[in-house]
Amino acid sequence: MINVTLPDGSVRQYEDGASASDVAMSISPGLHKAALAAKVDGEMYDLNRPLPGDVQVAIVTARDQDGLELLRHDAAHVLAQAVQELYPDTQVTIGPVIDDGFYYDFAREKPFSTEDFERIEDKMREIVDKDYPIIREVWSKEEAIKTFKEIGEDYKAQIIDDIIPPGEEISVYKQGDWFDLCRGPHLPSTGKLPKAFKLMKLAGAYWRGDHRNEMLQRMYGTAWANEKDLKAHLVRLEEAEKRDHRKLGRELDLFHLDGMAAAGSVFWHAKGYTIWRQIESYMRRQLDAEGYDEIKTPQLMDSVQWEKSGHWGKYRENMFIVPDFIPEGEEGVEISVPEDAKLMALKPMNCPAHVEVFKQGQKSYRDLPLRLAEFGCCHRNEPHGAIHGIMRVRQFTQDDAHIFCREDQIVEESIKFCRLLESVYRDFGFEEIAVKLSTRPDVRAGSDETWDRAEKGLKDAVDAAGLPCEILPGEGAFYGPKLEFQLTDAIGRVWQCGTLQLDYVLPERLGAEYAASDGSKQRPVMLHRAILGSMERFIGILIEEFAGAFPMWLAPVQVIVATITSEADDYADKAAETLRAAGLRVEVDKRNEKINYKVREHSLQKVPVIAVVGEREAAEGTLALRRFGSKGQQILGLSETAAQLADEATAPDLKRAKA
């Protein structure tokens, strides 16, 4: 007999050779029907695989994340089987699970098109209906290579030859006559796969991710536990497409991107940079209130400095290297870099430069904490394929700061930061904040005692701030633990923006020190912190969060004064000047166009308020206000309008200060 411990702590006995399926049936027929697989001592097992002895068992269903990933894994296998039944000349390569779905890479001379999707999906549903048992077999490496080569699956044979050590056995899963190399686990049968799947798109992909290899076709799909979840996902995708910051950035004239002129860098237009300036001004007010000193450090630093900090050895491939020499020669002559030229690098982060500022002049324990902030422009050599709009770029500006403090100040400074971050996110409309605490990795600097204090300090900080916290064991940086702050947007997407990292290593490497109360020289603790993360990415998130319809205080144009007739032109100019004097960003539209055309056009630009003026408004000194998203209008006097809209356009922190 074997002893099986269930999640509630109870222990049941089963005959040797029993499976998780037997365990599920003994608990309840309903659980057995819903069961997809099991976690056995934390490892995923096929439902019918014999248990290895005394173990802990948790039954996995579609309601679990592990179960959902299992469904997606099986959907990938069903896709591959469907493709090969329909197009026998196709070779399959790899088909992993990804966020919200799966993909499979195929090798085929004739390319697929999205017009093939309906036929493939029908075949997938047919395979589900046939309810093929999914059977795990164990083969030798040699047998597997021979078998896959015999059926023309050269890519599979190459995978086995490359990654499986000689003499080692591998698992193969069969469903009907079709089979594939796979670690598993899988569903008991294809009939267990809900038909809540859909093929989404095609893309190119190099074999093994190497551009020197053959180009394959990658077919993406999504799969869910039921049709309701699938439909909800498709609605989210449709909404996300409407909110795409690249599309809205172009339509609202906020910025543009030009991969030929400056790959991975943003050309900010006046409207987009107005949003930037409002955010930067807001953040500066928060930093001033919290006692930060804003500094500015060099873009280019000598390679010697990066060697000292450790970045040259560990991060150099992501840095833009610049030789320090003056090129000579005539125009059109190829420039050659002297062998003895010194090397410099554009900074990928601000931290080493901030340590250099800290080191200037003697520091005492009374000077700590010292909070140094910088809207620092950084450059990172991201691969071209990784660049995505303004969310992932090569040139970006961080709302960066470093707090140099004593050991006994870590908790207090961390609490202050958490509360500041929470306040900032709420001002931008993000109410749902999650925190991840990444703790000590296996390879790390510093003693266990130091790590105990650091981890406890960060945990105490988030607890004191009332923020939920999930522990991620072993995922901290080698120099210290870190907090990662995630916010959820209007359509449920999660973004990681803020970070707080505790660092004992960089002050040591760069020789930062202060005089302690006993006169001894001590190293400060360095807290790396950011709230927005990068200005570019955060603005991209805001564009998508608000679908381009920014709150009044952030909107690049807050009011449009639009005329009905040319007789109101002078009054429109007067009204605009009055509104500007109240601090509003105002434009005037006196074009010879119908008012409905003007209203529609400015509504597409998502301007918060359109103030319509005609002869009556000019005579009465009023404005007819139409607000974005509302069909009605409000008639107000000019001075009353200025006061009301100025209040609405006040940034949240300034509004609190006035209250």
C-alpha positions as CSV (number, residue, x, y, z in Angstrom):
1,M,0.0,0.0,0.0
2,I,1.0,3.6,-0.5
3,N,0.1,6.7,1.5
4,V,-1.3,9.7,-0.4
5,T,-1.5,13.0,1.4
6,L,-4.2,15.3,0.1
7,P,-4.1,19.2,0.1
8,D,-6.3,19.3,3.2
9,G,-3.7,17.3,5.1
10,S,-5.7,14.1,5.2
11,V,-3.9,10.8,4.3
12,R,-5.5,7.9,2.3
13,Q,-4.1,4.5,1.4
14,Y,-4.1,3.0,-2.0
15,E,-2.7,-0.2,-3.6
16,D,0.7,0.1,-5.1
17,G,0.5,1.2,-8.7
18,A,-2.6,3.4,-8.1
19,S,-2.8,6.6,-10.2
20,A,-4.1,10.1,-9.6
21,S,-7.2,9.1,-11.4
22,D,-7.9,6.5,-8.7
23,V,-7.3,9.1,-6.1
24,A,-9.8,11.5,-7.8
25,M,-12.5,8.8,-8.1
26,S,-12.1,7.9,-4.4
27,I,-12.8,11.5,-3.5
28,S,-15.8,12.0,-5.7
29,P,-17.1,11.1,-9.2
30,G,-17.5,14.8,-9.9
31,L,-13.8,15.5,-9.2
32,H,-12.9,12.5,-11.3
33,K,-14.9,13.9,-14.2
34,A,-13.3,17.3,-13.9
35,A,-9.8,16.0,-13.3
36,L,-7.2,16.8,-16.0
37,A,-3.9,15.9,-14.3
38,A,-2.3,15.9,-10.9
39,K,0.5,17.5,-9.0
40,V,2.5,14.8,-7.4
41,D,5.0,16.2,-4.8
42,G,4.8,19.4,-6.8
43,E,5.4,17.8,-10.2
44,M,2.8,17.6,-12.9
45,Y,1.7,14.0,-13.6
46,D,-0.6,12.4,-16.2
47,L,-3.8,11.4,-14.6
48,N,-3.3,7.7,-15.3
49,R,0.4,7.5,-14.6
50,P,1.2,5.2,-11.6
51,L,2.1,7.1,-8.4
52,P,5.8,6.4,-7.4
53,G,5.1,5.7,-3.7
54,D,4.1,7.7,-0.6
55,V,3.4,11.2,-2.1
56,Q,1.4,14.4,-1.8
57,V,-1.3,14.6,-4.5
58,A,-3.4,17.6,-5.7
59,I,-5.9,17.0,-8.5
60,V,-5.6,19.6,-11.3
61,T,-8.8,20.9,-13.0
62,A,-9.5,23.5,-15.6
63,R,-10.1,26.0,-12.8
64,D,-6.4,25.9,-11.9
65,Q,-3.8,27.8,-13.8
66,D,-1.8,24.6,-14.2
67,G,-5.0,23.0,-15.7
68,L,-5.4,25.9,-18.1
69,E,-1.8,25.6,-19.2
70,L,-2.3,21.9,-19.7
71,L,-5.4,22.5,-21.9
72,R,-3.3,24.9,-24.0
73,H,-0.5,22.4,-24.3
74,D,-2.9,19.8,-25.6
75,A,-4.5,22.3,-27.9
76,A,-1.1,22.7,-29.5
77,H,-0.8,19.0,-30.0
78,V,-4.3,18.8,-31.5
79,L,-3.3,21.7,-33.8
80,A,-0.2,19.9,-35.0
81,Q,-2.2,16.7,-35.6
82,A,-4.9,18.6,-37.5
83,V,-2.3,20.3,-39.7
84,Q,-0.5,17.1,-40.6
85,E,-3.7,15.3,-41.4
86,L,-4.8,18.1,-43.7
87,Y,-1.3,18.9,-45.1
88,P,0.8,15.7,-44.9
89,D,3.9,17.5,-46.4
90,T,4.2,19.5,-43.2
91,Q,6.9,18.9,-40.6
92,V,6.2,19.9,-36.9
93,T,9.0,21.3,-34.7
94,I,8.0,22.8,-31.3
95,G,4.7,23.9,-29.8
96,P,4.9,25.5,-26.4
97,V,2.4,27.2,-24.2
98,I,2.5,31.0,-24.0
99,D,0.5,33.7,-22.2
100,D,-3.2,33.2,-23.1
101,G,-2.5,30.4,-25.6
102,F,0.1,28.4,-27.6
103,Y,1.9,28.3,-30.9
104,Y,3.4,25.6,-33.1
105,D,6.2,26.1,-35.6
106,F,5.8,24.3,-38.9
107,A,8.1,23.6,-41.8
108,R,6.2,23.5,-45.2
109,E,7.2,24.6,-48.7
110,K,3.9,26.2,-49.4
111,P,3.1,28.9,-46.8
112,F,-0.1,28.8,-44.7
113,S,-2.5,31.7,-44.8
114,T,-5.1,32.9,-42.3
115,E,-7.7,31.6,-44.8
116,D,-6.6,28.1,-43.8
117,F,-7.6,28.7,-40.2
118,E,-11.3,27.7,-40.5
119,R,-10.4,24.4,-42.1
120,I,-7.8,23.6,-39.5
121,E,-10.1,24.6,-36.6
122,D,-12.8,22.2,-38.0
123,K,-10.3,19.4,-38.1
124,M,-9.2,20.2,-34.5
125,R,-12.8,19.9,-33.4
126,E,-13.1,16.6,-35.2
127,I,-10.1,15.3,-33.4
128,V,-11.7,16.3,-30.1
129,D,-14.9,14.6,-31.0
130,K,-13.1,11.3,-31.8
131,D,-11.8,11.3,-28.1
132,Y,-8.5,9.6,-28.8
133,P,-6.9,8.3,-25.7
134,I,-3.6,10.1,-25.1
135,I,-1.0,7.5,-24.3
136,R,2.5,8.0,-22.9
137,E,5.3,5.8,-24.1
138,V,8.9,5.7,-23.2
139,W,11.4,5.2,-26.1
140,S,15.2,5.0,-26.2
141,K,17.0,7.9,-27.9
142,E,18.1,5.8,-30.8
143,E,14.6,4.4,-31.3
144,A,13.1,7.9,-31.3
145,I,15.6,9.3,-33.8
146,K,15.1,6.3,-36.1
147,T,11.3,6.5,-35.9
148,F,11.1,10.3,-36.6
149,K,13.5,10.1,-39.5
150,E,11.5,7.3,-41.0
151,I,8.3,9.4,-41.1
152,G,10.2,12.4,-42.5
153,E,10.3,14.4,-39.2
154,D,13.9,15.6,-39.6
155,Y,13.5,18.5,-37.2
156,K,12.2,16.3,-34.4
157,A,15.1,13.9,-35.0
158,Q,17.5,16.8,-34.7
159,I,15.9,18.0,-31.4
160,I,16.3,14.5,-29.9
161,D,19.9,14.2,-31.1
162,D,20.9,17.6,-29.8
163,I,19.2,17.7,-26.3
164,I,18.9,14.1,-25.2
165,P,22.1,12.5,-23.7
166,P,23.2,9.1,-25.1
167,G,21.4,6.2,-23.6
168,E,18.7,8.3,-22.0
169,E,15.0,7.5,-22.5
170,I,12.4,10.0,-23.7
171,S,8.7,10.2,-23.5
172,V,6.4,10.2,-26.5
173,Y,2.7,10.9,-26.5
174,K,0.3,9.2,-28.9
175,Q,-3.3,10.3,-29.8
176,G,-4.8,8.0,-32.5
177,D,-2.1,7.4,-35.1
178,W,-0.4,10.7,-34.5
179,F,2.5,11.0,-31.9
180,D,5.0,13.6,-30.8
181,L,8.0,14.0,-28.6
182,C,7.0,15.6,-25.3
183,R,7.8,15.7,-21.6
184,G,4.1,15.9,-20.8
185,P,1.8,15.7,-19.0
186,H,-1.3,15.6,-21.1
187,L,-5.0,15.1,-20.8
188,P,-6.4,11.5,-20.6
189,S,-7.9,11.9,-24.0
190,T,-8.5,14.5,-26.7
191,G,-12.2,14.6,-25.8
192,K,-11.2,16.3,-22.5
193,L,-10.1,19.4,-24.5
194,P,-12.8,22.0,-24.6
195,K,-13.6,23.4,-28.0
196,A,-12.9,26.9,-26.7
197,F,-9.9,27.5,-28.9
198,K,-9.2,29.8,-31.9
199,L,-6.3,30.3,-34.3
200,M,-5.1,33.9,-34.1
201,K,-2.2,34.8,-36.4
202,L,0.8,33.6,-38.4
203,A,4.4,34.8,-38.1
204,G,7.9,33.8,-39.3
205,A,10.3,32.1,-36.9
206,Y,13.9,30.9,-37.4
207,W,14.5,27.2,-36.5
208,R,16.0,27.2,-33.0
209,G,15.8,31.0,-33.0
210,D,18.9,31.3,-35.1
211,H,18.7,33.7,-38.1
212,R,21.2,31.5,-40.0
213,N,18.7,28.6,-40.0
214,E,15.6,27.9,-42.0
215,M,12.6,30.1,-41.7
216,L,9.5,28.3,-40.3
217,Q,5.9,29.3,-40.0
218,R,4.6,30.0,-36.5
219,M,0.9,29.5,-36.0
220,Y,-0.6,31.1,-32.9
221,G,-3.7,30.1,-31.1
222,T,-5.6,30.7,-27.9
223,A,-7.4,28.2,-25.7
224,W,-9.6,28.5,-22.7
225,A,-11.6,26.4,-20.2
226,N,-14.9,27.2,-21.8
227,E,-16.6,29.2,-24.6
228,K,-17.5,32.1,-22.2
229,D,-13.8,32.7,-21.2
230,L,-12.8,32.5,-24.9
231,K,-15.3,35.1,-25.9
232,A,-14.3,37.4,-23.0
233,H,-10.6,37.0,-24.2
234,L,-11.5,37.9,-27.7
235,V,-13.4,41.0,-26.5
236,R,-10.4,42.0,-24.5
237,L,-8.2,41.6,-27.6
238,E,-10.6,43.7,-29.6
239,E,-10.6,46.4,-26.9
240,A,-6.8,46.3,-26.7
241,E,-6.5,46.8,-30.4
242,K,-8.7,49.9,-30.2
243,R,-6.5,51.1,-27.4
244,D,-3.1,50.3,-29.1
245,H,-0.8,53.2,-28.1
246,R,0.9,53.1,-31.5
247,K,-2.4,53.6,-33.4
248,L,-3.6,56.3,-31.0
249,G,-0.2,58.0,-30.9
250,R,-0.4,58.4,-34.6
251,E,-4.1,59.4,-34.8
252,L,-3.8,61.9,-31.9
253,D,-0.5,63.4,-33.2
254,L,1.4,62.5,-30.0
255,F,4.5,60.9,-31.4
256,H,6.0,59.0,-34.2
257,L,8.5,56.2,-34.6
258,D,11.0,55.8,-37.5
259,G,13.0,52.7,-37.6
260,M,15.3,54.0,-40.3
261,A,16.0,57.3,-38.7
262,A,16.3,56.2,-35.1
263,A,15.4,52.6,-34.3
264,G,13.9,52.3,-30.8
265,S,13.7,56.0,-30.1
266,V,10.6,58.2,-29.9
267,F,10.0,61.5,-31.8
268,W,7.7,63.3,-29.5
269,H,5.3,65.8,-31.1
270,A,4.0,68.9,-29.3
271,K,0.9,67.2,-28.0
272,G,2.7,64.1,-26.7
273,Y,5.4,66.2,-25.1
274,T,2.7,68.3,-23.3
275,I,1.6,65.1,-21.6
276,W,5.2,64.2,-20.8
277,R,5.7,67.7,-19.2
278,Q,2.6,67.4,-17.1
279,I,3.7,64.1,-15.8
280,E,7.2,65.3,-15.2
281,S,6.0,68.4,-13.4
282,Y,3.7,66.3,-11.2
283,M,6.5,63.9,-10.3
284,R,8.8,66.8,-9.5
285,R,6.3,68.1,-7.0
286,Q,6.1,64.7,-5.3
287,L,9.9,64.5,-5.2
288,D,10.2,67.9,-3.7
289,A,7.6,67.1,-1.0
290,E,9.4,63.9,-0.1
291,G,12.8,65.6,0.3
292,Y,14.6,64.4,-2.9
293,D,17.5,66.3,-4.4
294,E,17.2,66.3,-8.2
295,I,20.5,66.0,-10.1
296,K,21.7,65.5,-13.7
297,T,24.5,63.2,-14.6
298,P,26.5,62.6,-17.9
299,Q,25.2,60.5,-20.8
300,L,28.7,59.2,-21.7
301,M,30.9,57.6,-19.1
302,D,34.4,56.0,-19.4
303,S,34.5,52.2,-19.7
304,V,36.7,52.3,-16.5
305,Q,33.7,53.5,-14.5
306,W,31.5,50.7,-15.9
307,E,34.3,48.2,-15.1
308,K,34.3,49.3,-11.5
309,S,30.5,49.1,-11.2
310,G,30.5,45.6,-12.7
311,H,28.3,46.5,-15.7
312,W,31.2,46.2,-18.2
313,G,31.5,42.5,-17.5
314,K,27.9,41.6,-17.1
315,Y,25.9,44.1,-19.2
316,R,28.2,45.2,-22.0
317,E,26.3,43.5,-24.8
318,N,23.3,45.7,-24.0
319,M,25.4,48.9,-24.0
320,F,26.1,51.3,-26.8
321,I,29.9,51.6,-26.9
322,V,31.5,54.9,-28.2
323,P,35.2,55.2,-29.0
324,D,36.8,58.4,-27.6
325,F,38.7,59.9,-30.6
326,I,38.3,62.6,-33.2
327,P,37.9,61.1,-36.7
328,E,40.2,62.6,-39.3
329,G,40.2,62.5,-43.1
330,E,38.3,63.8,-46.1
331,E,34.6,63.5,-46.6
332,G,33.6,60.1,-47.9
333,V,36.7,58.4,-46.5
334,E,35.9,55.4,-44.4
335,I,36.6,56.1,-40.7
336,S,38.8,53.7,-38.8
337,V,39.0,53.6,-35.0
338,P,42.5,53.6,-33.6
339,E,43.4,50.5,-31.6
340,D,44.4,52.5,-28.6
341,A,41.2,54.6,-28.5
342,K,39.6,54.8,-25.1
343,L,36.1,53.4,-24.9
344,M,33.1,55.1,-23.5
345,A,29.5,54.0,-23.2
346,L,26.1,55.6,-23.2
347,K,24.7,55.0,-19.8
348,P,22.1,52.1,-19.6
349,M,21.2,53.1,-16.0
350,N,21.9,56.0,-13.7
351,C,23.1,54.2,-10.5
352,P,26.9,54.4,-10.9
353,A,26.7,58.1,-11.7
354,H,24.6,58.7,-8.6
355,V,27.2,57.0,-6.4
356,E,29.8,59.3,-7.8
357,V,27.6,62.3,-6.8
358,F,27.2,60.8,-3.3
359,K,31.0,60.5,-3.0
360,Q,31.7,64.2,-3.5
361,G,32.6,65.7,-0.2
362,Q,32.5,64.0,3.2
363,K,29.3,62.5,4.3
364,S,28.2,62.0,7.9
365,Y,25.6,59.7,9.4
366,R,23.6,62.9,10.0
367,D,23.4,63.5,6.2
368,L,21.5,60.3,5.7
369,P,19.2,59.4,4.2
370,L,20.3,61.3,1.1
371,R,17.7,60.9,-1.7
372,L,19.1,61.7,-5.2
373,A,16.6,61.8,-8.1
374,E,17.1,62.2,-11.8
375,F,14.9,62.0,-14.9
376,G,17.9,60.2,-16.5
377,C,18.0,59.5,-20.2
378,C,19.3,56.0,-20.7
379,H,20.2,53.8,-23.7
380,R,20.0,50.0,-24.0
381,N,20.9,48.1,-27.1
382,E,17.7,46.1,-27.4
383,P,17.4,43.7,-30.3
384,H,15.4,45.2,-33.2
385,G,12.9,42.3,-32.9
386,A,12.3,43.1,-29.2
387,I,11.4,46.8,-29.8
388,H,7.6,47.5,-29.3
389,G,6.2,51.0,-29.9
390,I,7.1,53.2,-27.0
391,M,6.7,50.3,-24.5
392,R,10.1,48.9,-25.2
393,V,12.6,51.2,-26.7
394,R,16.4,51.8,-26.9
395,Q,16.3,55.3,-25.6
396,F,14.2,56.0,-22.5
397,T,14.0,58.3,-19.5
398,Q,13.6,56.9,-16.0
399,D,12.0,58.6,-13.1
400,D,15.0,57.3,-11.3
401,A,16.2,57.9,-7.7
402,H,18.6,56.3,-5.3
403,I,18.3,56.6,-1.5
404,F,21.6,56.3,0.4
405,C,20.8,55.4,4.0
406,R,21.9,53.6,7.1
407,E,20.9,50.1,8.0
408,D,18.5,51.3,10.6
409,Q,16.7,53.5,8.1
410,I,15.9,50.8,5.5
411,V,12.4,50.1,6.8
412,E,11.3,53.7,7.3
413,E,12.6,54.7,3.8
414,S,10.9,51.7,2.2
415,I,7.6,52.5,3.9
416,K,7.8,56.1,2.7
417,F,8.5,54.9,-0.8
418,C,5.6,52.4,-0.8
419,R,3.2,55.1,0.3
420,L,4.5,57.6,-2.3
421,L,4.2,55.0,-5.0
422,E,0.6,54.1,-4.0
423,S,-0.4,57.8,-3.9
424,V,1.1,58.4,-7.4
425,Y,-0.6,55.4,-9.0
426,R,-4.0,56.4,-7.5
427,D,-3.6,59.9,-8.9
428,F,-3.2,58.4,-12.4
429,G,-6.3,56.3,-11.8
430,F,-4.8,52.9,-10.9
431,E,-6.5,51.5,-7.9
432,E,-5.3,47.9,-8.0
433,I,-1.7,47.5,-7.0
434,A,0.1,44.1,-6.4
435,V,3.5,43.7,-5.0
436,K,6.1,40.9,-5.5
437,L,9.0,40.4,-3.1
438,S,11.9,38.6,-4.8
439,T,14.1,37.0,-2.1
440,R,17.7,35.8,-2.0
441,P,19.1,33.8,-4.9
442,D,21.5,30.9,-4.5
443,V,24.4,33.0,-5.8
444,R,24.5,36.2,-3.8
445,A,26.6,38.8,-2.1
446,G,26.4,39.5,1.7
447,S,25.8,37.4,4.8
448,D,22.5,35.6,5.6
449,E,22.1,38.0,8.5
450,T,22.2,40.9,6.2
451,W,19.7,39.3,3.8
452,D,17.4,38.5,6.8
453,R,17.4,42.2,7.7
454,A,16.9,43.3,4.1
455,E,14.1,40.9,3.3
456,K,12.3,41.6,6.6
457,G,12.7,45.4,6.0
458,L,11.0,45.3,2.6
459,K,8.3,42.9,3.8
460,D,7.6,45.2,6.8
461,A,7.4,48.2,4.5
462,V,4.7,46.8,2.2
463,D,2.8,45.4,5.2
464,A,2.8,48.9,6.8
465,A,1.7,50.5,3.5
466,G,-1.2,48.0,3.4
467,L,-0.2,46.6,0.0
468,P,-0.7,42.8,-0.8
469,C,2.6,41.0,-1.2
470,E,3.6,37.8,-2.9
471,I,6.9,36.2,-2.2
472,L,9.0,35.0,-5.1
473,P,11.7,32.8,-3.5
474,G,15.2,33.0,-5.1
475,E,14.4,35.7,-7.7
476,G,16.2,38.7,-6.0
477,A,19.2,40.3,-7.6
478,F,22.6,39.0,-6.4
479,Y,23.2,42.2,-4.4
480,G,19.9,42.3,-2.6
481,P,16.1,41.6,-2.5
482,K,13.7,43.7,-4.6
483,L,10.1,44.7,-4.7
484,E,8.2,44.8,-8.0
485,F,5.0,46.8,-8.2
486,Q,2.3,45.8,-10.7
487,L,-0.8,47.8,-11.6
488,T,-3.9,46.6,-13.5
489,D,-5.4,48.7,-16.2
490,A,-9.0,49.3,-17.4
491,I,-9.2,46.0,-19.3
492,G,-7.5,43.8,-16.8
493,R,-3.9,43.8,-18.1
494,V,-1.1,43.8,-15.6
495,W,1.9,46.1,-16.0
496,Q,5.1,46.1,-13.9
497,C,6.3,49.7,-13.5
498,G,7.7,50.5,-10.0
499,T,10.6,48.8,-8.3
500,L,12.5,49.0,-5.1
501,Q,15.8,47.2,-4.9
502,L,18.1,47.0,-1.9
503,D,21.9,47.1,-2.8
504,Y,24.9,46.5,-0.6
505,V,27.2,45.8,-3.5
506,L,27.5,48.9,-5.6
507,P,28.5,51.2,-2.8
508,E,31.2,48.7,-1.9
509,R,32.5,48.4,-5.5
510,L,32.5,52.2,-6.1
511,G,33.9,53.1,-2.6
512,A,30.9,55.1,-1.2
513,E,31.2,55.7,2.5
514,Y,30.1,57.9,5.4
515,A,31.4,58.8,8.9
516,A,29.4,56.9,11.5
517,S,28.5,58.3,15.0
518,D,31.6,56.6,16.4
519,G,33.9,58.2,13.7
520,S,34.3,54.9,11.8
521,K,33.9,54.7,8.0
522,Q,30.8,52.8,6.9
523,R,29.2,51.9,3.6
524,P,25.7,53.3,3.0
525,V,22.9,51.0,1.9
526,M,21.6,52.0,-1.5
527,L,17.9,51.8,-2.4
528,H,17.3,51.8,-6.1
529,R,13.7,53.0,-6.8
530,A,11.4,54.0,-9.6
531,I,7.7,54.6,-9.7
532,L,6.8,55.1,-13.3
533,G,9.6,53.0,-14.6
534,S,10.3,54.9,-17.8
535,M,8.4,57.9,-19.0
536,E,8.0,56.4,-22.5
537,R,6.5,53.2,-21.3
538,F,4.3,54.8,-18.6
539,I,2.8,57.2,-21.2
540,G,2.2,54.2,-23.5
541,I,0.3,52.5,-20.6
542,L,-1.7,55.7,-20.0
543,I,-2.6,56.0,-23.6
544,E,-4.0,52.5,-23.6
545,E,-5.6,52.9,-20.1
546,F,-7.6,55.9,-21.1
547,A,-7.9,54.9,-24.8
548,G,-6.5,58.3,-25.7
549,A,-9.2,60.2,-23.7
550,F,-6.9,61.6,-21.1
551,P,-8.3,63.1,-17.9
552,M,-8.5,66.9,-18.0
553,W,-5.3,67.6,-16.2
554,L,-3.2,65.5,-18.7
555,A,-5.0,66.2,-21.9
556,P,-2.7,68.0,-24.3
557,V,-5.6,70.3,-25.5
558,Q,-8.1,70.8,-22.8
559,V,-10.6,73.1,-24.5
560,I,-11.5,73.8,-28.1
561,V,-13.4,77.0,-28.8
562,A,-15.3,76.3,-32.0
563,T,-17.3,78.9,-33.9
564,I,-20.7,78.4,-35.5
565,T,-20.4,81.6,-37.6
566,S,-17.7,84.0,-38.5
567,E,-19.6,86.7,-36.6
568,A,-18.5,85.0,-33.4
569,D,-14.7,85.0,-34.3
570,D,-13.8,87.9,-32.1
571,Y,-15.7,86.5,-29.2
572,A,-14.0,83.1,-29.7
573,D,-10.6,84.8,-29.4
574,K,-11.7,86.7,-26.3
575,A,-13.1,83.5,-24.7
576,A,-9.9,81.6,-25.5
577,E,-7.7,84.3,-23.9
578,T,-9.9,84.2,-20.8
579,L,-9.6,80.5,-20.5
580,R,-5.8,80.6,-21.1
581,A,-5.5,83.2,-18.4
582,A,-7.1,80.7,-16.0
583,G,-4.3,78.2,-16.9
584,L,-6.1,76.1,-19.5
585,R,-4.6,74.7,-22.7
586,V,-6.9,76.1,-25.4
587,E,-7.2,76.1,-29.2
588,V,-9.6,78.0,-31.4
589,D,-11.3,76.6,-34.4
590,K,-12.6,79.4,-36.7
591,R,-12.6,77.4,-39.9
592,N,-15.4,77.9,-42.4
593,E,-16.9,74.5,-41.6
594,K,-20.2,73.3,-40.2
595,I,-20.3,73.1,-36.4
596,N,-21.2,69.4,-36.5
597,Y,-18.2,68.7,-38.6
598,K,-16.0,70.5,-36.1
599,V,-17.5,68.8,-33.1
600,R,-17.1,65.4,-34.7
601,E,-13.5,66.1,-35.7
602,H,-12.4,67.3,-32.2
603,S,-14.3,64.4,-30.6
604,L,-12.2,62.0,-32.6
605,Q,-9.2,63.8,-31.2
606,K,-10.8,63.1,-27.7
607,V,-10.6,66.8,-26.6
608,P,-12.3,66.9,-23.1
609,V,-14.3,70.1,-23.7
610,I,-15.6,71.7,-26.9
611,A,-16.9,75.2,-26.2
612,V,-19.3,76.2,-29.0
613,V,-19.9,79.9,-29.7
614,G,-22.3,81.6,-32.1
615,E,-24.0,84.9,-32.3
616,R,-26.2,84.2,-29.3
617,E,-23.2,83.2,-27.1
618,A,-21.2,86.2,-28.2
619,A,-24.1,88.5,-27.4
620,E,-24.8,86.9,-24.0
621,G,-21.1,86.3,-23.0
622,T,-21.7,82.5,-22.6
623,L,-20.3,79.3,-23.9
624,A,-22.1,76.1,-24.9
625,L,-20.0,73.3,-23.4
626,R,-19.9,69.8,-24.9
627,R,-17.9,67.2,-23.0
628,F,-16.2,64.2,-24.6
629,G,-18.5,61.2,-24.4
630,S,-21.6,63.2,-23.5
631,K,-24.4,64.1,-26.0
632,G,-25.8,67.0,-24.0
633,Q,-24.4,70.5,-23.6
634,Q,-24.1,73.0,-20.7
635,I,-24.6,76.8,-21.1
636,L,-22.3,78.8,-18.7
637,G,-21.0,82.3,-18.5
638,L,-17.5,82.9,-19.6
639,S,-16.0,83.7,-16.2
640,E,-17.9,80.8,-14.6
641,T,-16.6,78.5,-17.3
642,A,-13.1,79.6,-16.7
643,A,-13.3,78.9,-13.0
644,Q,-15.1,75.6,-13.3
645,L,-12.8,74.2,-16.1
646,A,-9.7,75.4,-14.3
647,D,-10.7,73.5,-11.2
648,E,-11.4,70.4,-13.3
649,A,-8.0,70.7,-15.0
650,T,-6.1,71.0,-11.7
651,A,-3.7,68.1,-11.1
652,P,-4.8,65.7,-8.3
653,D,-2.0,66.7,-5.9
654,L,-2.6,70.4,-6.4
655,K,-6.3,69.9,-5.9
656,R,-5.6,68.2,-2.6
657,A,-3.3,71.0,-1.6
658,K,-6.1,73.5,-2.2
659,A,-8.7,71.5,-0.3
